[in-house]
Amino acid sequence: MRRVEAEALVGARREEVWQLYDDIAGTPRWVPFVEEILYVSGPARVGCVYRERTRLAGLPATEQWEIVEHRPQSRQVHVSFAHAMESALIITFEARGTGTWVHQAAELRSRLWGPLGWLHELLASFAAGHGVRAAVTGAKAAFEEGRR
């Protein structure tokens, strides 16, 4: 398993940052690599399924995600099983003074065996690392540059 992480202090209240992340359909407005949300099964909560079209590190992809943990204003966990990879996106929110500390981690576990699985995870970790960094940077910019 590989894990990549990114975090940022966002200049907004935790409730506001939570609402930004909870608006799945609005993700393309603030996450630079998400080109389109193709489907959302309903409001963000456990069991919500969505499909997104992305271009991450220059590579186009369409993935289906499911929210498996949804603790309001505290933590979300989204999982995907695309491209022979089990991916978990773990997002936590912590109030800090007048801002919110957002931490995102992507955990990657290849379904390929042995050295191929290790290489698969390594290559995927480059794109995933770029993705989590772009997402927390996008959340910060959404409030601090008024891009909401």
N, C-alpha and C positions, 0 to 999 in steps of 0.2 A: 504494500500500500504506500502511496505517496500522498503527502499533504502539502499544500501551498496556502499561504495566508497573506492577508493585507488588512490594514486598519487605518482609520482616520478619525479625527475629531471634526464633527460636522456642526456648524454654527446654527443649530436649531434645536428646539425641544424634542425630547424622545418621542412624544406623541406624533409630532410632525414627521420625523424621520421614519417612524413606523408606518405611517400612512403612505409615504412615498414607496416603501418596499411592498406594502400590501396591495398597491394598485398595479397588479400584474399587467393589465392591458396597457398601462401608461409607461411601462419599462423602456420602450424605444426612445422616449423623450429624454431620458437621462443616462442610460447605459449605452455608451458609444458603439459597442459591437452587436447590440441586439437590433436587427433590422426590422423585424415584424413579429408580433404575437399572432399566431395563426388560429389559436383556439384557447379558450379558458372555460372550464366546466362550471364555474360559479365564483362566488367571493372567496378570497384567500382564507383558507381554513384547512384543517387536516382532511385529506381526501381530495382536495382540489387538484385537478390535472390541467396542465397547459402545455401547448406546443409553441416553440419559438424558432424563428429563423435567425441565424447569427452569421457573422463573418468575424472570426476570431483568428488573429495572427495571419490574416489573409485567406483563411480556409472557410468556405461556406459550409454550413451544417444546419440541419433541422433536428431538434431533439424534443422529446416529450419528458416533462418533469411532473412529479407529484409532491405535494406538501405532506410530509409525514409527522411534522411537529410544528405547532403554531401556538406559542405562548405570548399573548399580546404584550407589546412594548418590551419584550425581553429576548425572545429567541424564535427563529424559524429554521427548519431543516427541509430542504428540497432534495429529492433523489431522482436519478435518471439511470437507465440501463441501455443507453445507445452506444453504438460503435464498439461492441464487445468490452465495454467498460462500465463498471458500477461507480457512479459518481454521486457524492453527497455534498451539497452546499450548505454550510452551517453559518448562520448569520446571527450575531448577538448585538444587543443594543444596551448601552449603559449611560445613564444620565451623568454628566460631568459639568457642574456649574451651570452655565447658560447654554451648553452644547450637549452633544451626544457622541459617545465613543462607539463607532461601528467597527465590528471585527467580522471579517468574512474568511472562511476557510473552505477549501475544496479538498475532499478526500477522494482519491482515485484508486480503484482496485480493478486491474485487468482480469478478464475472464480467460485470457490466454495463459498457457501453462509455461512454467520455467523461465528461461532466459527471454523468450518472446514476450511473456507477460511483463517482465521487468523493463524491457526496452519500450514496450507499449506505454507503460505507466510513465516512464521517463519522458518520452516525447509528448504525451498528453499533459504532463505537468508544466511544460513551457507555456502552452496555450492557456491552461487553467490559471496559472500564475498571472499571466497578462490579464485574464478575465476578472479575477478578484480585485486586482489593482485598479483596473478601469472602472469597475462597479463602485468601489468606495470613493474613488476620485470623482466619479460622476455624481454620487450622492452629495458629496461636499459641494461641488460646483452648482448643483441644483438649487441649493439654498443660498450660497454665498455669491453666486453670479446671477441669481434670479431666473434660472432656466426651468423652473417647475411649471 
